[in-house]
Amino acid sequence: MNFTLSRKQKLLITAAVFTPILLFVLYTWSALTWSYAKGERAGYVQKFSKKGWICKTWEGELAIVSIPGTMSEKFFFTVRDDALATRVNQTMGKRVALSYHQHKGIPTTCFGETEYFVVDVRNVE
């Protein structure tokens, strides 16, 4: 039995394969480009490390203490830029303010384990 596909059938199969890939790429790009929220959190960076099996990202934990002696709130964040990660590492143990962009709906943890991406750090002491 000789089975051959017409040109139209080949184009439909190609479109069926590549359309979901293209849609995934466009969705991921838009989720990383537009931020849902922007803000700033102040506290003490108490944990910061480069994590991941294949996609290595800097993941951190900021302890936010509103009143001394009270339980601290933890703010988990991601840093994608190595130069900024170096600056965050230099502020360990000091009170800092982290400026961040929140990106909701990122489809994979390859870009970061959290939805909060730090874009700047500054000392507040």
C-alpha positions as CSV (number, residue, x, y, z in Angstrom):
1,M,0.0,0.0,0.0
2,N,1.5,3.3,-1.1
3,F,0.5,6.2,1.2
4,T,1.5,9.7,0.2
5,L,0.4,13.0,1.6
6,S,-0.7,15.9,-0.5
7,R,0.9,19.3,-0.1
8,K,-2.2,20.6,1.8
9,Q,-2.1,17.7,4.3
10,K,1.6,18.3,4.9
11,L,0.9,22.0,5.6
12,L,-1.9,21.1,8.0
13,I,0.3,18.7,9.9
14,T,3.1,21.2,10.1
15,A,0.6,23.9,11.4
16,A,-0.8,21.5,13.9
17,V,2.7,20.8,15.3
18,F,4.1,24.4,15.3
19,T,1.0,26.4,16.3
20,P,1.0,25.1,19.9
21,I,4.8,25.8,20.2
22,L,4.4,29.3,18.8
23,L,1.5,30.0,21.2
24,F,3.5,28.7,24.1
25,V,6.5,30.9,23.2
26,L,4.2,34.0,22.8
27,Y,2.5,33.4,26.1
28,T,5.8,32.9,28.0
29,W,7.2,36.1,26.4
30,S,4.2,38.1,27.3
31,A,4.1,36.7,30.9
32,L,7.8,37.8,31.3
33,T,7.4,41.1,29.6
34,W,4.4,42.6,31.3
35,S,4.3,42.8,35.0
36,Y,1.1,42.3,37.0
37,A,2.4,44.5,39.9
38,K,5.4,46.4,40.9
39,G,6.5,47.2,44.4
40,E,9.1,47.3,47.1
41,R,9.7,45.3,50.2
42,A,12.1,46.1,53.0
43,G,13.7,43.6,55.4
44,Y,16.7,41.4,55.8
45,V,17.9,38.9,53.2
46,Q,18.3,35.8,55.2
47,K,18.7,33.2,52.5
48,F,20.0,33.6,48.9
49,S,21.3,30.8,46.6
50,K,21.6,29.8,43.0
51,K,19.2,26.8,42.5
52,G,18.0,24.5,39.7
53,W,19.0,21.3,37.9
54,I,19.1,22.7,34.4
55,C,17.9,26.3,34.6
56,K,19.9,28.0,37.4
57,T,18.2,31.0,39.0
58,W,19.0,33.0,42.1
59,E,16.3,32.4,44.8
60,G,16.1,34.3,48.0
61,E,14.1,34.9,51.2
62,L,13.6,38.3,52.7
63,A,12.6,38.4,56.4
64,I,10.2,41.3,56.9
65,V,9.9,42.5,60.5
66,S,7.3,45.2,61.1
67,I,7.8,45.6,64.9
68,P,10.9,44.3,66.7
69,G,10.1,41.2,68.7
70,T,7.2,40.1,66.5
71,M,7.1,37.1,64.1
72,S,8.7,37.9,60.7
73,E,7.0,37.5,57.4
74,K,8.9,35.8,54.7
75,F,9.0,37.2,51.1
76,F,10.3,34.7,48.6
77,F,11.9,36.2,45.5
78,T,13.9,35.5,42.3
79,V,16.8,37.3,40.8
80,R,17.6,36.6,37.1
81,D,20.6,39.0,36.6
82,D,24.0,37.8,38.0
83,A,25.2,41.4,38.5
84,L,22.2,42.2,40.7
85,A,22.6,38.8,42.5
86,T,26.1,39.9,43.4
87,R,24.7,43.2,44.9
88,V,22.1,41.2,46.8
89,N,24.8,39.0,48.2
90,Q,26.8,42.0,49.4
91,T,23.8,43.2,51.4
92,M,23.3,40.0,53.4
93,G,22.7,40.9,57.1
94,K,21.8,44.5,56.4
95,R,18.3,46.1,56.1
96,V,17.5,46.4,52.4
97,A,14.7,47.4,50.2
98,L,14.1,45.2,47.2
99,S,12.2,46.6,44.2
100,Y,10.4,43.9,42.3
101,H,8.0,43.1,39.4
102,Q,5.4,40.5,39.9
103,H,4.8,38.2,36.9
104,K,1.8,35.9,37.2
105,G,1.3,32.8,35.1
106,I,4.8,32.0,34.1
107,P,4.4,28.4,32.7
108,T,7.7,26.9,34.0
109,T,10.1,27.3,36.9
110,C,13.0,27.6,34.5
111,F,12.6,31.4,34.7
112,G,12.4,31.4,38.5
113,E,10.6,29.6,41.3
114,T,8.6,32.6,42.4
115,E,6.5,35.2,40.6
116,Y,8.4,38.0,42.3
117,F,11.5,39.1,40.2
118,V,13.8,41.6,42.0
119,V,15.0,44.4,39.7
120,D,16.9,46.5,42.2
121,V,18.3,46.5,45.8
122,R,19.4,49.3,48.1
123,N,20.5,49.6,51.7
124,V,18.1,51.4,54.0
125,E,20.2,51.5,57.1
